[in-house]
Amino acid sequence: MQDARQSPRLSVNCPVSFVIENVAGTGTIYNLSERGCAIESDVAVPQEGYASLTITIPGMPDQLVVELARVCWMTRREFGLEFRVITRSARKRIERYLFRSQAA
């Protein structure tokens, strides 16, 4: 199966809080790109739907908000999101973090 992602993801460890439809929870982003992420969480989330996220990126003083993301896949403890609505400044902060992490 071919990977359909437009942007490569980088392994990370970022705390995240989310709301997907009417389900709120917390978890850990374990891979991240400028267009999406994968999250591990003990919270059972819907197989389909839309989310909002608040991400804590190590080394950044302010949390990052993704206003709207689409659930792309899920397993028992993990799910993937595609970012749909995110400010330009938030996307740039993700890009800078990924660039610094790749260079390290």
Buried (B, 14 or more C-beta within 10 A) or exposed (E): EEEEEEBEBBEBEBBBBBBBEEBEBEBBBBBBBBBBBBBBBEBEBBEEBBBBBBBEBEEBEEBBEBBBBBBBEBEEEBBBBBBBEBEEEBBEBBEEBBEEBEEE
